[in-house]
Amino acid sequence: MEQYIVSSNSALELKLIRKTSDLHDPKVAFYPDMTYQVFGNMEKIFGYKDLVVKMYYTACSLKLYININFSSKVDTEKFGISSDNIMEKLKDYITPDFITNLDVFEKCLEEESTFKPFGIQLDQFVLNNNEEETKFEVYVIEDENTAFREYFNQLQLFVLWYIDSSNFIDFDDTKWKIFIMYELFKNENGDLCYTPVGYSTIYEYYAYPDKIRPRISQMLILPPFQRKGLCAKLLNSVYKHYATKSDVIDITVESPNDEFQLVRDFVDCTNFHNLKSFDENKFKKLHYKEMVEEFKKLYKINQKQVRRVLEIILLEFTNRLNKDEYEKYKKFVKKRLNWPFQKKPTKLMLAMPAQEVEKIQKSDSVEKLEELEVEYNELEPYYDKVIKRLEMYSSV
């Protein structure tokens, strides 16, 4: 039976089709990082040899074509076991109007230039790559309609493939806001087209008495468009949207993974460096109150993230070869790491003799110092990654 077991991660072949030749171009294909939410924790599909599940989308309107290819299928009568029903597993996640005829799908490509982005244009920028300029635009969708829901349901399927433990948003909850980034390109006829390259979902939590606290839930750049700095651009567009809103207290992030946190730290540190009030000499002396106030006002950054930014930039300016300067910096960080450990004496300790309390506190103190040292040693290499990226982009 082993010959009939394939990885669902490698079996699913995804494409965003801009032109007919993309249908047969292997360079256009990309594959999921994970498929367990659809195909189970083992991420396996049983019953097929040389299985390829083609899930091709028109690059703009996201019309879906599905085709399942295999060289042979398990003989149910011979082995007494059936192959997995792939379409049954997919049906809850895809549009019921998917296309199975390739000619019909190709015909859809002719209508792609008629697609226009939903929502309100929030931002636009140009990236230069190999002397070619590519234009991008970001739109915010705050009032969904049926057409947008159908479209976004196609787009948000990608989060299952690339964001761990992700879920689809509930359109019935009006507190959800969606930001979509598009790349502009011209098709074979020279018509301007918009293809989605990524999106972010934001949940606007209520904050007493009349404020909101937006929380970034998901932020995804599709694989064909990654490693171009587009996630940083999208995050800045989110900041831009909320910056002028007086009812926004600050922006938070829901359980950020390491990759997104790295982007977030890079963006926030870059923005801090670009503040009008930024002064390196004042910052080194920890006279950064004015800078922090401007930073929070412009970007609605929450206090916890502000502290991370301060620590990263201070490390950037710290001479680690100077023992006193380096130790001073480490104490600055450990003071923040120690906050969760700080607690008042318990009622039991208040009833104990002073000598016993002193022994307990001394023992706790040693353990705290060891834990803080471990935590710090894990944090500094991460901060160095952010600093390295800051240096790389500042030299461009």
C-alpha positions in Angstrom: 0.0 0.0 0.0 3.0 2.3 0.5 3.3 3.0 -3.2 -0.2 4.5 -3.1 0.5 7.0 -0.4 1.6 10.5 -1.5 2.3 13.8 0.4 -0.6 16.2 0.0 1.9 19.1 0.2 3.7 17.9 -3.0 0.5 16.6 -4.7 -1.2 20.0 -4.8 0.1 22.1 -7.6 -1.0 25.8 -7.4 -0.8 28.4 -10.1 -1.9 32.0 -10.7 -2.5 32.0 -14.5 -1.9 35.3 -16.4 -1.5 33.9 -19.9 -2.2 30.6 -21.6 1.5 29.6 -21.7 1.5 29.6 -17.8 -0.7 26.5 -17.9 2.2 24.4 -19.0 5.0 26.3 -17.4 6.4 24.5 -14.3 8.2 27.7 -13.2 4.8 29.3 -12.4 3.8 26.5 -10.0 4.1 26.7 -6.3 3.1 24.3 -3.5 1.6 24.4 0.0 3.7 24.5 3.1 1.0 22.6 5.0 -2.2 20.9 4.2 -3.2 19.2 7.5 -6.4 21.2 7.9 -7.8 19.7 4.7 -6.0 16.3 4.4 -5.4 15.4 8.1 -2.4 15.6 10.4 -0.3 13.2 8.4 -0.7 15.3 5.3 -1.1 12.3 3.1 -3.4 11.2 0.3 -4.0 7.5 -0.2 -4.9 5.5 -3.3 -3.0 7.1 -6.2 0.3 6.8 -8.0 2.0 9.9 -9.5 -0.8 12.1 -8.1 -1.1 15.8 -9.2 -4.0 17.9 -8.0 -4.0 21.0 -10.2 -5.6 24.0 -8.6 -5.1 26.8 -11.1 -6.6 30.3 -10.6 -7.0 33.1 -13.1 -4.5 35.6 -11.8 -7.0 38.5 -11.3 -10.6 37.3 -10.7 -9.4 34.0 -9.1 -11.7 31.7 -11.0 -10.7 28.2 -10.1 -9.8 25.2 -12.3 -9.3 21.8 -10.7 -7.9 18.7 -12.4 -6.8 15.5 -10.8 -4.1 13.4 -12.6 -2.6 10.1 -11.6 -1.0 7.1 -13.4 -2.9 4.4 -11.5 -5.4 4.0 -8.7 -5.6 1.4 -5.9 -7.8 -1.6 -6.8 -10.7 -1.5 -4.3 -11.9 -5.0 -5.0 -8.4 -6.5 -4.8 -7.2 -4.8 -1.6 -10.6 -4.1 0.1 -9.8 -0.4 0.7 -10.9 2.7 -1.2 -8.8 5.6 -2.3 -9.3 9.0 -0.6 -12.0 11.1 -2.1 -10.0 14.3 -2.8 -12.9 16.5 -3.9 -14.9 15.5 -0.8 -12.0 16.8 1.3 -11.8 20.0 -0.7 -15.5 20.8 -1.1 -15.9 22.8 2.2 -13.0 25.1 1.2 -13.5 25.9 -2.5 -16.2 27.6 -4.6 -18.9 25.2 -5.9 -18.5 26.9 -9.3 -15.0 25.7 -9.9 -14.1 24.8 -13.5 -13.1 21.3 -14.7 -12.9 22.0 -18.5 -9.5 23.5 -19.5 -11.0 25.2 -22.6 -13.6 27.0 -20.5 -10.9 28.1 -18.1 -8.7 29.5 -20.9 -11.7 31.4 -22.2 -11.9 33.1 -18.7 -8.4 34.6 -19.2 -9.8 36.8 -21.9 -12.0 38.6 -19.4 -9.4 39.2 -16.7 -8.8 42.9 -17.7 -12.4 43.6 -16.7 -11.7 42.8 -13.0 -11.2 45.8 -10.8 -10.2 45.7 -7.1 -12.8 45.9 -4.4 -12.8 48.6 -1.8 -11.0 52.0 -1.6 -7.4 52.6 -2.8 -5.3 53.3 0.3 -1.7 53.2 -1.0 0.4 52.8 -4.1 4.1 52.3 -4.8 6.6 51.2 -7.4 9.4 48.6 -7.1 12.4 48.4 -9.4 13.6 45.0 -10.3 16.2 44.4 -13.0 15.5 47.9 -14.4 11.8 47.0 -14.7 9.3 49.0 -12.7 6.4 47.2 -11.2 3.5 49.1 -9.7 1.5 47.9 -6.6 -1.7 49.2 -5.0 -3.3 48.5 -1.6 -7.0 48.6 -1.1 -9.0 48.5 2.2 -12.4 46.8 2.2 -14.7 47.9 5.0 -18.1 47.2 3.5 -18.3 43.7 1.9 -20.9 42.6 -0.6 -21.8 39.2 -2.0 -19.4 39.5 -5.0 -16.5 40.4 -2.7 -17.3 37.5 -0.3 -17.1 35.0 -3.1 -13.9 36.5 -4.3 -12.2 36.7 -0.9 -13.3 33.1 -0.1 -11.1 32.1 -3.0 -8.2 34.2 -1.8 -8.4 33.2 1.9 -8.0 29.5 1.1 -4.3 30.2 0.8 -4.0 30.9 4.5 -4.7 27.2 5.2 -1.6 26.3 3.0 0.7 28.9 4.6 -0.3 30.1 8.0 -0.4 27.5 10.9 -3.7 27.1 12.8 -5.4 29.7 10.6 -9.1 30.1 10.1 -11.4 31.8 7.7 -12.9 35.1 8.9 -16.6 35.5 9.8 -18.1 38.0 7.3 -21.1 38.4 9.5 -18.9 40.2 12.1 -18.6 43.8 10.9 -15.5 44.4 13.0 -13.3 42.6 10.4 -11.4 44.8 8.0 -9.5 43.5 5.0 -6.5 45.0 3.2 -5.5 43.5 -0.2 -2.4 44.3 -2.2 -2.4 44.0 -6.0 0.4 43.9 -8.6 -0.5 45.8 -11.8 0.6 44.2 -15.1 -0.4 44.2 -18.7 -1.8 41.1 -20.4 -0.9 39.8 -23.9 -3.4 42.4 -25.4 -1.8 45.3 -23.5 -4.7 45.7 -21.1 -4.1 46.7 -17.5 -4.8 43.9 -15.0 -4.7 43.5 -11.2 -3.5 40.4 -9.5 -3.7 39.9 -5.7 -0.2 39.3 -4.2 -1.3 39.2 -0.5 -3.7 40.5 2.1 -4.2 41.2 5.8 -7.2 40.8 8.0 -7.7 43.1 11.0 -10.1 42.8 13.8 -11.2 46.1 15.4 -11.7 45.3 19.1 -13.8 47.7 21.2 -11.9 49.7 23.8 -13.8 51.4 26.6 -15.4 53.9 26.4 -15.5 54.9 22.7 -12.2 53.7 21.2 -11.0 50.7 19.1 -7.9 48.6 19.3 -7.2 47.0 15.8 -5.5 43.6 16.0 -3.7 42.2 13.0 -5.0 38.6 12.7 -3.4 37.4 9.4 -0.9 38.8 7.0 0.1 36.7 4.0 2.1 37.4 0.8 1.6 34.6 -1.7 4.8 32.6 -2.6 5.3 34.0 -6.1 5.7 37.4 -4.6 7.7 36.8 -1.5 11.2 38.0 -0.7 10.5 41.4 -2.3 9.7 43.4 0.8 6.0 43.4 0.1 5.0 42.3 3.6 6.7 45.4 5.0 4.9 47.6 2.5 1.5 46.0 3.4 2.1 46.5 7.1 3.0 50.2 6.5 -0.2 50.5 4.6 -2.2 49.2 7.6 -0.4 51.8 9.8 -1.2 54.5 7.2 -4.9 53.6 7.3 -5.2 53.8 11.1 -2.8 56.7 11.7 -5.3 59.5 11.2 -8.2 57.8 13.1 -8.7 59.5 16.4 -10.6 56.6 17.9 -7.7 54.1 17.5 -5.7 53.6 20.7 -3.0 51.3 19.3 -2.4 48.3 16.9 -1.7 44.9 18.2 -0.8 41.5 16.6 -2.5 38.2 17.3 0.2 35.5 18.0 2.8 36.6 15.5 5.1 33.9 14.2 8.9 34.5 14.1 8.9 35.4 10.4 6.2 38.1 10.7 7.7 39.4 14.0 11.0 39.9 12.2 9.2 42.0 9.5 7.3 43.9 12.1 10.4 44.7 14.1 12.2 45.8 10.9 9.4 48.0 9.8 8.9 49.6 13.2 12.6 50.2 13.7 12.9 51.7 10.2 10.0 54.0 10.9 11.5 55.0 14.3 14.8 55.9 12.6 12.9 58.1 10.2 11.1 60.2 12.8 11.6 64.0 12.6 12.5 64.0 16.3 15.0 61.1 16.0 18.4 62.0 17.5 21.1 59.4 17.9 23.0 61.1 20.6 19.8 61.7 22.7 18.7 58.2 22.1 22.0 56.7 23.4 21.5 58.7 26.6 18.0 57.2 26.8 16.4 60.6 26.3 13.8 59.2 23.8 10.5 60.4 25.4 9.8 62.9 22.6 10.7 60.3 20.0 8.4 57.7 21.5 5.5 60.1 21.7 5.9 61.0 18.0 6.3 57.3 17.1 3.1 56.2 18.9 1.2 59.1 17.5 2.2 58.4 13.9 2.0 54.6 13.8 -0.3 53.7 16.7 2.3 51.2 18.0 1.4 49.6 21.3 3.7 50.0 24.4 5.0 46.4 24.3 6.2 46.8 20.8 7.6 50.2 21.4 9.9 48.7 24.1 11.2 46.1 21.6 12.0 48.8 19.1 13.9 50.7 21.8 15.9 47.6 22.7 16.8 46.8 19.1 17.9 50.3 18.2 19.8 50.7 21.5 21.7 47.4 20.7 22.4 48.8 17.3 24.2 51.7 18.9 25.9 49.7 21.7 29.6 49.0 21.5 29.7 45.4 22.6 33.5 45.5 22.9 33.1 48.0 25.7 32.3 45.8 28.7 30.6 48.5 30.8 28.5 49.8 27.9 27.5 46.3 26.9 26.6 45.3 30.5 24.5 48.5 30.8 22.6 47.5 27.8 22.0 44.0 29.1 20.6 45.4 32.4 18.3 47.6 30.4 16.8 44.6 28.6 16.8 42.3 31.6 14.9 44.9 33.6 12.0 44.5 31.1 12.4 40.7 31.1 12.2 40.7 34.9 8.7 42.4 35.0 6.8 39.1 35.0 8.9 37.8 37.9 8.1 40.8 40.1 5.5 39.9 42.7 4.5 40.8 46.2 5.2 38.5 49.2 2.4 36.0 49.7 0.3 35.8 52.9 2.2 32.6 53.9 5.6 34.4 53.5 4.3 37.3 55.7 3.6 34.8 58.5 7.1 33.2 58.2 10.2 34.2 60.2 12.4 36.8 58.4 15.3 34.4 58.0 13.1 31.9 56.2 11.7 34.5 53.9 15.3 35.7 53.1 16.4 32.2 52.2 13.4 31.8 49.8 14.0 35.1 48.2 17.7 34.5 47.8 16.9 31.1 46.1 14.3 32.7 43.9 16.8 35.5 43.0 19.4 33.0 41.8 16.9 31.2 39.7 15.6 34.4 38.2 19.1 35.6 37.3 19.7 32.3 35.5 16.4 32.4 33.7 16.9 36.0 32.7 20.4 35.2 31.3 18.9 32.3 29.2 16.1 34.5 27.9 18.5 37.3 27.1 20.9 35.0 25.2 18.0 33.8 23.1 16.8 37.4 22.4 20.1 39.1 21.3 20.7 36.9 18.2 17.1 37.6 17.1 17.7 41.4 17.5 20.9 41.0 15.5 18.8 39.7 12.6 16.7 42.9 12.6 19.8 45.0 12.9 21.4 43.2 10.0 18.4 43.8 7.8 18.3 47.5 8.9 22.0 47.9 7.8 21.4 46.1 4.5 18.5 48.3 3.5 20.1 51.6 4.8 23.1 50.9 2.5 20.9 50.4 -0.6 
